[in-house]
Amino acid sequence: MSRTLRLSVAIAFATLGVAACSDSSGTGSGLLTVRMTDAPFPFSDVASVDIFVVRVDARTAEPTDAEASDESNQNGWTTIATPNASFNLIGLADGRTSNLGAMTLATGTYNGFRLIIDPSKSSMTLNDGTQPAIQFPSAGHSGIKINLDQPISLTENGSVMTLDFDLGRSFVMRGINARNGFNFRPVIRAVAEDITGSATGSVHANSATGAAVPDATVEVLTAGSLITDADPTHIVASTSSDANGNFRFGFLLPGSYVVRATPPTASGFMPALLTGGLTITTGTETQNQIIVVAP
């Protein structure tokens, strides 16, 4: 069963208090602060995932995958954070954040962001202490293109971009055992936090008041998706229910969605959809969304 870990990089655009007005031409400036956080980690057989972040780059023009991956090519790129540090993503769960750095940038619209990691200093550790091999695209530093839901507009009033790093889909297991290793195929999205909303809920067996169902894969899908939908482009965000069956989604664009819960195979329960779907409103957390699964 696919499981997901989300790494969020929040990029805060803070006001510098300059007197001049800014516009989309980039005549003003803003302070760019980078933070990192993570949603609940659902891998039952993985103890940690340590990602070494070298830097974060931004540019106004949208890059190709090749332009983003070539970390030595700085054409048009501005480095906005240089943490040069390893982050254990488990420690960044439940909304906790870690600042990656800050940089003053010209105001305007930014269509390109990339995350530079050092594969040689990144690793995964299983619960038994072993570290499975990870096949990264490059032995050196790897640039990862960030796919934006919408361009990021930097003004003197500030904004926040949240980067959603879906490790459940980014690390593809080789074979049927985690010890066989993983292929790294990054799946990353980003959105401006100030125009998003969030949702919380829980997964229960047989009825809304039934036993909690832990370790269920919970996915937000595009409107109209079916319970059997297997198209990865329809997955907006994903996470896992905790020991009490609870889940939370942050940084969703306003609109209507389908939410699907897939319990662990061993539980004997079948996938189910959230009745009535999910509606997200900017600046609002939609709470107590209950998904009922049955045999």
Secondary structure, DSSP 8 states (H G I E B T S, - for coil): -----EEEEEEEEE----SS---TT--SEEEEEEEEEE-----TTEEEEEEEEEEEEEESS---HHHHH-TT--TT-EEEE---EEEEGGGG-TT-EEEEEEEEEESEEE-EEEEEE-GGG-EEEETTS----EE-S-SS-EEEE-EESS-EEE-TT--EEEEEEEHHHHEEESTTSGGG-EEE---EEEEEGGG-EEEEEEEEESSTTS-B-TT-EEEEEETT--TT---GGGEEEEEE--TTSEEEEEEE-SEEEEEEEE--GGG----EE-TT-EEE-TT-EEEEEEEEE--
